Amino acid sequence: MPTLAIHNPATGALIAELSADDAASVAAKTRAARAAQPAWRATPPSERRACIERFAASVGAEIETLAATLTSEMGKPVAQARNELKGLLGRIEFFLSAWPACVADETVFDEGGMSEVISHDPLGVVANISAWNYPYFVGGNVFVPALLTGNAVVYKPSEHATLTGQHIARLLHAAGVPTDVFTCLVGAGAVGRALLDQKVDGVFFTGSHATGVAIAQAVAPRLVKLQLELGGKDPSYVCDDANPVTAAGSLADGAMYNTGQSCCSVERIYVHEAIHDAFVDAFLKEVAGFKVGDPMDGVTYIGAITRAPQLEVLEAQVADAVARGAKLHCGGHRLPGPGNWFAPTVLTHVDHTMELMREESFGPVIGIQKVSSDAQALALMNDTRYGLTAGVYTPDEARARTLLAQVNSGSVYWNCCDRVSPRLPWSGYGDSGVGLTLSTYGIQTFTRPKAWHLRRG
């Protein structure tokens, strides 16, 4: 029987060892989901709603337990884990309010005895291969609207958030969602690959670009619905008329929150030369105030790096940047002790010859580049294979709108960053993925529109 060992990334200690799935159990659970889905689809919408409402109430009642589990297995500071759980409740509220209109039948033509109507059928069985960095957000963006619209979900949490995945399954089942309608798998990459071999009607993945490409290649011959939420190298530009202190405070948080382990973390900052030095001074003061320490401490801001191999990536990016002329102001190294720790790191005198400014860091590391004009900033912001988010800081709304309209990003920000709203679609350009979640579009994505041609008489 395969097993999955779960370690605390902050200490290296073994938390749990779980019985894992194998190819046979993945196949059996997917078949069970297929068999259970028609009855769930036929369940009155009011009952499906009630299940999700009870799930949300249970999450709210168990925030402390759920936050502690999340912190222990992926290293997120516990205050930020609580924030994620509270944010999930807001997303569920949006899904519950918007879902009925999204799936209601729509008559688009009715004339001369002919009616044309659009209805929405559920996809069927949805495979959800989810992420560890925001398991409640990323998972909830899929399984909540998928369940509301009548789908069964086979949920494969990251091996770095499996205990959290089991909590999600436990609370959904207790809320009335049948066990075969929402199934949680246990295991690492081999279990995800086994899930891709099953007869499913949609694959929803959040993770790295390399894994996303492999998933796309695996399912392409079967022509199932595929959505890939992949990485980003998210830029922000601070204009010459921006307040350097205010912008620095916002962007330092955008770069370092969740220990920089967010697909929408600020990963590149461009600052107009007129305020560059003042911005860097303010940014360094802000970062110096971030407390690094025990993730279970409510005042900790910088936690552990979830995946140990990422430490080598961060070290390599810093070494490459310094070798090419970057100035290291703070950090740039692992921190001593057990667990996976990397010091908050800020570099200037960076450019696009450096990996730091081109490839995902996914850690508390940021490069700040001086620019001489809006045109230069815009060219650098678009000089990337990614296109998830981008921001501009300026008091001039027209200037911000002009710049952001030309940036190739799924989400754009004026005087803010690292923000996700359930009311807006979450999507990307280029290697940041295909498809979307959130918003009304992110509810309808779990359905198949059906065209009805109805002639009376």
C-alpha positions as CSV (number, residue, x, y, z in Angstrom):
1,M,0.0,0.0,0.0
2,P,1.6,3.3,-1.0
3,T,1.9,6.1,1.6
4,L,2.4,9.8,1.7
5,A,4.6,11.4,4.3
6,I,3.7,15.0,5.3
7,H,6.4,17.2,6.8
8,N,6.2,20.6,8.4
9,P,8.3,22.9,6.1
10,A,9.1,25.2,9.0
11,T,10.7,22.4,11.1
12,G,11.2,19.4,8.9
13,A,9.2,17.3,11.4
14,L,7.0,14.5,10.2
15,I,3.3,15.5,10.8
16,A,1.5,12.5,9.4
17,E,1.9,9.5,7.1
18,L,-1.2,8.7,5.1
19,S,-2.3,5.8,3.1
20,A,-2.1,7.0,-0.5
21,D,-4.1,6.2,-3.6
22,D,-2.8,4.2,-6.5
23,A,-3.9,3.8,-10.1
24,A,-6.6,1.2,-9.2
25,S,-8.1,3.3,-6.4
26,V,-8.1,6.5,-8.5
27,A,-10.0,4.6,-11.2
28,A,-12.5,3.2,-8.8
29,K,-13.1,6.6,-7.2
30,T,-13.6,8.2,-10.6
31,R,-16.0,5.5,-11.6
32,A,-18.0,6.0,-8.4
33,A,-18.1,9.8,-9.1
34,R,-19.4,9.0,-12.6
35,A,-22.1,6.8,-11.2
36,A,-23.1,9.4,-8.5
37,Q,-23.2,12.5,-10.7
38,P,-26.7,12.0,-12.3
39,A,-28.4,11.9,-9.0
40,W,-26.5,15.0,-7.8
41,R,-27.5,16.8,-11.0
42,A,-31.1,15.8,-10.3
43,T,-30.9,17.1,-6.7
44,P,-33.0,20.3,-6.4
45,P,-30.8,23.4,-6.6
46,S,-32.1,24.5,-3.3
47,E,-30.6,21.4,-1.7
48,R,-27.3,21.8,-3.4
49,R,-27.3,25.4,-2.2
50,A,-28.1,24.3,1.4
51,C,-25.1,21.9,1.3
52,I,-22.7,24.7,0.3
53,E,-24.2,27.0,2.9
54,R,-23.7,24.4,5.6
55,F,-20.1,23.9,4.4
56,A,-19.4,27.6,4.7
57,A,-20.9,27.7,8.2
58,S,-18.6,24.8,9.2
59,V,-15.5,26.5,7.8
60,G,-16.4,29.6,9.8
61,A,-16.8,27.6,12.9
62,E,-13.5,25.7,12.5
63,I,-11.3,28.5,11.3
64,E,-8.7,28.0,14.0
65,T,-8.4,24.3,13.4
66,L,-8.3,24.6,9.7
67,A,-5.7,27.5,9.8
68,A,-3.4,25.6,12.1
69,T,-3.5,22.6,9.8
70,L,-2.7,24.7,6.7
71,T,0.1,26.4,8.5
72,S,1.6,23.2,9.7
73,E,1.7,21.5,6.3
74,M,2.7,24.4,4.0
75,G,4.3,27.0,6.3
76,K,1.9,29.9,5.7
77,P,1.9,32.3,8.6
78,V,-1.2,31.5,10.7
79,A,-2.7,35.0,10.5
80,Q,-2.5,34.7,6.7
81,A,-4.1,31.2,6.8
82,R,-7.0,32.8,8.8
83,N,-7.3,35.5,6.1
84,E,-7.5,32.8,3.4
85,L,-10.3,31.0,5.2
86,K,-12.2,34.2,5.8
87,G,-11.7,35.1,2.1
88,L,-13.1,31.8,1.1
89,L,-16.4,32.6,2.8
90,G,-16.7,35.8,0.8
91,R,-16.1,33.8,-2.4
92,I,-18.7,31.3,-1.5
93,E,-21.2,34.1,-0.8
94,F,-20.6,35.4,-4.3
95,F,-21.0,32.0,-5.9
96,L,-24.3,31.4,-4.1
97,S,-25.6,34.8,-5.1
98,A,-24.6,34.7,-8.7
99,W,-25.0,31.1,-9.6
100,P,-28.9,30.9,-10.2
101,A,-28.8,33.6,-12.9
102,C,-25.7,32.1,-14.5
103,V,-27.4,28.8,-15.2
104,A,-31.0,30.0,-15.8
105,D,-32.5,29.2,-19.1
106,E,-32.3,32.2,-21.5
107,T,-34.7,32.8,-24.3
108,V,-32.8,34.7,-27.0
109,F,-35.5,34.6,-29.7
110,D,-39.2,34.2,-29.8
111,E,-41.0,35.0,-33.0
112,G,-43.4,33.5,-35.5
113,G,-43.8,30.3,-33.5
114,M,-40.1,29.7,-33.2
115,S,-38.2,30.0,-29.9
116,E,-34.5,29.8,-29.3
117,V,-33.3,29.0,-25.8
118,I,-29.9,28.5,-24.1
119,S,-29.7,26.1,-21.2
120,H,-26.7,25.0,-19.2
121,D,-25.9,21.4,-18.5
122,P,-23.2,20.4,-16.0
123,L,-20.0,19.1,-17.5
124,G,-20.3,15.8,-15.6
125,V,-17.2,14.7,-13.7
126,V,-14.6,17.3,-13.0
127,A,-11.0,16.5,-12.2
128,N,-9.5,19.2,-10.0
129,I,-5.7,19.0,-9.5
130,S,-5.2,21.9,-7.1
131,A,-2.4,23.9,-5.6
132,W,-0.7,24.1,-2.2
133,N,-0.1,27.9,-1.9
134,Y,-3.8,28.9,-1.5
135,P,-5.7,25.5,-1.3
136,Y,-8.9,27.0,0.0
137,F,-9.0,29.8,-2.6
138,V,-7.7,27.8,-5.6
139,G,-9.7,24.7,-4.7
140,G,-12.9,26.7,-3.8
141,N,-12.7,28.5,-7.1
142,V,-13.4,25.1,-8.7
143,F,-15.2,22.8,-6.4
144,V,-17.8,25.3,-5.1
145,P,-19.2,26.3,-8.5
146,A,-18.7,22.8,-9.9
147,L,-20.9,21.3,-7.2
148,L,-23.5,24.0,-7.4
149,T,-23.9,23.5,-11.1
150,G,-24.4,19.7,-10.7
151,N,-21.0,18.2,-11.3
152,A,-19.2,15.5,-9.4
153,V,-15.6,16.5,-8.4
154,V,-12.5,14.3,-8.0
155,Y,-10.2,16.5,-6.1
156,K,-6.5,15.9,-6.0
157,P,-4.9,18.4,-3.5
158,S,-1.2,19.0,-3.6
159,E,0.8,16.6,-1.6
160,H,1.8,19.8,0.4
161,A,-1.8,20.5,1.3
162,T,-3.3,17.0,1.6
163,L,-4.5,17.4,5.2
164,T,-6.3,20.5,4.2
165,G,-7.9,18.6,1.3
166,Q,-9.1,16.0,3.7
167,H,-10.6,18.7,5.9
168,I,-12.4,20.1,2.8
169,A,-13.8,16.7,2.0
170,R,-14.9,16.0,5.6
171,L,-16.8,19.3,5.9
172,L,-18.4,18.9,2.5
173,H,-19.6,15.4,3.3
174,A,-20.9,16.5,6.7
175,A,-22.8,19.3,4.9
176,G,-24.6,16.8,2.8
177,V,-22.5,16.4,-0.3
178,P,-22.4,12.6,-1.1
179,T,-19.0,11.0,-0.6
180,D,-18.8,9.9,-4.2
181,V,-19.8,13.3,-5.5
182,F,-16.8,14.9,-3.9
183,T,-13.8,12.6,-3.6
184,C,-10.4,13.6,-2.2
185,L,-7.4,11.7,-3.5
186,V,-4.1,11.3,-1.6
187,G,-0.8,11.2,-3.2
188,A,1.9,13.1,-5.2
189,G,2.4,13.4,-9.0
190,A,1.7,9.8,-9.8
191,V,-1.8,10.1,-8.5
192,G,-2.4,13.2,-10.5
193,R,-1.2,11.4,-13.6
194,A,-3.5,8.5,-12.9
195,L,-6.4,10.9,-12.6
196,L,-5.7,12.2,-16.1
197,D,-6.1,8.7,-17.4
198,Q,-9.7,8.5,-16.2
199,K,-12.9,9.3,-18.1
200,V,-13.6,12.8,-16.9
201,D,-15.3,15.7,-18.6
202,G,-13.1,18.5,-17.5
203,V,-9.6,19.0,-16.1
204,F,-8.9,22.0,-13.9
205,F,-5.3,22.5,-12.9
206,T,-3.4,25.1,-10.9
207,G,0.4,24.9,-10.7
208,S,3.5,25.3,-12.7
209,H,3.8,26.0,-16.4
210,A,5.8,22.8,-17.0
211,T,3.2,20.6,-15.3
212,G,0.4,22.5,-17.1
213,V,2.0,21.7,-20.5
214,A,2.3,18.0,-19.6
215,I,-1.3,17.9,-18.6
216,A,-2.4,19.6,-21.8
217,Q,-0.4,17.0,-23.8
218,A,-1.9,14.1,-21.8
219,V,-5.5,15.1,-22.3
220,A,-5.4,16.7,-25.8
221,P,-6.4,13.5,-27.7
222,R,-9.5,13.2,-25.7
223,L,-10.8,16.7,-26.3
224,V,-12.1,17.2,-22.7
225,K,-12.5,20.7,-21.3
226,L,-9.1,21.9,-20.0
227,Q,-8.3,24.9,-17.8
228,L,-4.8,25.7,-16.7
229,E,-4.0,28.4,-14.1
230,L,-0.3,28.7,-14.3
231,G,2.5,31.0,-13.3
232,G,3.3,34.7,-13.6
233,K,6.1,37.1,-13.5
234,D,3.9,40.0,-12.4
235,P,5.2,43.5,-12.9
236,S,4.3,46.9,-11.4
237,Y,5.5,50.3,-12.5
238,V,5.8,53.3,-10.1
239,C,5.5,56.5,-12.1
240,D,7.4,59.7,-11.4
241,D,4.3,61.4,-9.9
242,A,3.5,58.5,-7.4
243,N,4.1,58.8,-3.7
244,P,7.2,56.6,-3.2
245,V,6.4,55.7,0.4
246,T,2.8,54.7,-0.2
247,A,3.8,52.7,-3.3
248,A,6.6,51.0,-1.5
249,G,4.4,49.9,1.3
250,S,1.8,48.4,-1.1
251,L,4.4,46.7,-3.3
252,A,6.5,45.3,-0.5
253,D,3.4,43.5,0.8
254,G,2.5,42.5,-2.7
255,A,5.9,40.9,-3.2
256,M,6.3,39.3,0.2
257,Y,2.8,38.2,1.4
258,N,2.5,34.4,1.7
259,T,6.3,34.4,1.6
260,G,6.1,35.4,-2.0
261,Q,4.5,32.1,-2.9
262,S,1.6,33.4,-5.0
263,C,1.1,33.3,-8.7
264,C,0.1,36.9,-8.5
265,S,2.8,38.1,-6.2
266,V,4.7,41.2,-7.4
267,E,7.8,39.7,-9.0
268,R,9.2,42.7,-10.9
269,I,9.1,46.4,-10.0
270,Y,10.0,49.2,-12.4
271,V,10.4,52.7,-10.8
272,H,10.8,56.0,-12.6
273,E,14.3,57.4,-12.1
274,A,12.9,60.6,-10.6
275,I,11.7,58.8,-7.5
276,H,13.8,55.6,-7.7
277,D,16.1,56.2,-4.7
278,A,13.3,57.4,-2.4
279,F,11.2,54.4,-3.4
280,V,14.0,51.9,-2.7
281,D,14.7,53.5,0.7
282,A,11.1,53.2,1.7
283,F,10.8,49.7,0.3
284,L,13.8,48.5,2.3
285,K,12.4,50.0,5.5
286,E,9.1,48.2,4.9
287,V,10.8,44.9,4.3
288,A,13.0,45.3,7.4
289,G,9.8,45.4,9.5
290,F,8.5,42.1,8.3
291,K,8.8,39.5,11.1
292,V,10.3,36.2,10.0
293,G,9.6,33.4,12.4
294,D,7.4,30.6,13.7
295,P,4.4,30.5,11.3
296,M,2.2,29.6,14.2
297,D,3.0,32.9,15.8
298,G,0.2,35.4,15.0
299,V,2.6,38.2,14.4
300,T,4.8,36.3,11.9
301,Y,4.7,37.8,8.4
302,I,7.3,35.7,6.5
303,G,7.0,32.0,6.9
304,A,8.7,28.9,5.6
305,I,9.3,28.0,1.9
306,T,6.9,25.1,1.3
307,R,9.0,23.2,-1.2
308,A,12.6,22.6,-0.3
309,P,13.8,22.5,-3.9
310,Q,12.7,26.1,-4.3
311,L,15.5,27.2,-2.1
312,E,18.0,26.3,-4.8
313,V,16.0,28.3,-7.4
314,L,16.0,31.4,-5.2
315,E,19.8,31.0,-4.5
316,A,20.5,30.6,-8.2
317,Q,18.5,33.6,-9.2
318,V,20.3,35.8,-6.6
319,A,23.7,34.5,-7.6
320,D,23.0,35.1,-11.3
321,A,21.7,38.6,-10.7
322,V,24.7,39.6,-8.6
323,A,27.1,38.1,-11.1
324,R,25.5,40.2,-13.8
325,G,25.8,43.4,-11.8
326,A,22.8,43.6,-9.5
327,K,23.2,45.2,-6.0
328,L,22.0,43.0,-3.1
329,H,20.5,45.1,-0.4
330,C,19.3,42.5,2.0
331,G,18.8,38.7,2.2
332,G,19.9,36.5,-0.7
333,H,20.5,33.4,1.4
334,R,18.9,30.6,3.3
335,L,18.3,31.1,7.0
336,P,19.8,28.7,9.5
337,G,18.0,26.0,11.4
338,P,15.7,23.2,10.5
339,G,13.1,23.6,7.8
340,N,13.0,25.6,4.6
341,W,13.8,29.3,5.2
342,F,14.9,32.1,2.9
343,A,15.6,35.6,4.0
344,P,13.5,38.5,2.5
345,T,15.7,39.6,-0.5
346,V,15.8,42.9,-2.4
347,L,18.0,43.7,-5.4
348,T,18.5,46.8,-7.5
349,H,20.5,47.5,-10.6
350,V,18.7,44.6,-12.2
351,D,17.8,44.1,-15.9
352,H,16.3,41.5,-18.2
353,T,19.5,39.6,-18.8
354,M,18.9,38.2,-15.3
355,E,16.8,35.1,-14.5
356,L,15.4,37.1,-11.5
357,M,13.6,39.4,-13.9
358,R,12.4,36.7,-16.4
359,E,11.5,33.5,-14.5
360,E,9.2,33.0,-11.6
361,S,10.9,33.3,-8.2
362,F,8.0,32.1,-6.0
363,G,9.7,33.3,-2.8
364,P,10.5,36.4,-0.8
365,V,12.8,37.8,-3.5
366,I,12.3,41.0,-5.6
367,G,14.2,43.0,-8.2
368,I,13.7,46.7,-8.6
369,Q,14.7,48.3,-12.0
370,K,15.1,52.0,-12.7
371,V,13.4,53.3,-15.9
372,S,13.5,56.6,-17.6
373,S,10.0,56.8,-19.2
374,D,6.5,55.3,-19.4
375,A,7.5,53.8,-22.7
376,Q,10.4,52.0,-21.3
377,A,8.4,50.7,-18.4
378,L,5.7,49.4,-20.7
379,A,8.1,47.6,-23.0
380,L,9.7,45.9,-20.0
381,M,6.4,44.9,-18.5
382,N,5.5,43.2,-21.7
383,D,8.9,41.6,-22.1
384,T,7.8,38.3,-20.7
385,R,6.2,35.0,-21.7
386,Y,3.7,35.3,-18.8
387,G,0.7,37.6,-18.5
388,L,-1.2,37.1,-15.2
389,T,-1.3,40.5,-13.5
390,A,0.3,44.0,-13.8
391,G,0.0,47.3,-11.9
392,V,0.7,51.0,-12.2
393,Y,1.1,53.5,-9.4
394,T,0.3,57.1,-10.2
395,P,-2.3,59.6,-9.0
396,D,-3.3,60.2,-12.7
397,E,-6.1,57.8,-13.6
398,A,-5.9,58.6,-17.3
399,R,-2.2,57.8,-17.3
400,A,-2.7,54.5,-15.6
401,R,-5.6,53.5,-17.9
402,T,-3.5,54.3,-21.0
403,L,-0.6,52.2,-19.7
404,L,-2.7,49.3,-18.4
405,A,-4.7,49.0,-21.6
406,Q,-1.4,48.2,-23.4
407,V,-0.2,45.6,-20.9
408,N,-0.7,41.9,-21.8
409,S,-2.2,40.7,-18.5
410,G,-5.4,39.0,-17.5
411,S,-5.7,41.4,-14.5
412,V,-4.5,44.9,-14.1
413,Y,-4.3,47.2,-11.1
414,W,-4.2,50.9,-10.5
415,N,-2.5,51.8,-7.2
416,C,-2.9,48.3,-5.8
417,C,-1.5,44.8,-6.5
418,D,-1.8,41.1,-5.5
419,R,-5.6,41.3,-5.4
420,V,-8.2,38.8,-6.5
421,S,-11.9,39.5,-6.5
422,P,-14.6,36.8,-6.9
423,R,-16.6,39.3,-9.1
424,L,-13.8,39.5,-11.7
425,P,-12.5,36.7,-14.0
426,W,-9.1,35.3,-13.2
427,S,-7.2,34.5,-16.4
428,G,-3.9,35.1,-18.1
429,Y,-2.1,35.7,-21.3
430,G,0.7,33.5,-22.7
431,D,2.3,31.0,-20.4
432,S,0.0,32.1,-17.5
433,G,-2.6,29.6,-18.8
434,V,-5.9,29.1,-20.6
435,G,-9.4,29.4,-19.4
436,L,-10.6,31.2,-16.3
437,T,-12.1,30.9,-12.8
438,L,-14.2,33.4,-10.7
439,S,-16.9,35.8,-11.8
440,T,-20.0,34.7,-13.6
441,Y,-17.9,33.3,-16.4
442,G,-16.1,31.1,-13.8
443,I,-19.5,29.6,-12.8
444,Q,-20.6,29.0,-16.4
445,T,-17.3,27.4,-17.2
446,F,-18.5,24.3,-15.3
447,T,-21.5,23.9,-17.7
448,R,-22.1,23.1,-21.3
449,P,-24.4,25.6,-23.1
450,K,-27.2,23.7,-24.9
451,A,-29.0,25.3,-27.8
452,W,-32.8,24.7,-28.0
453,H,-34.7,25.2,-31.3
454,L,-38.4,25.1,-30.4
455,R,-41.1,25.4,-33.0
456,R,-44.7,25.6,-31.7
457,G,-47.6,24.0,-33.6
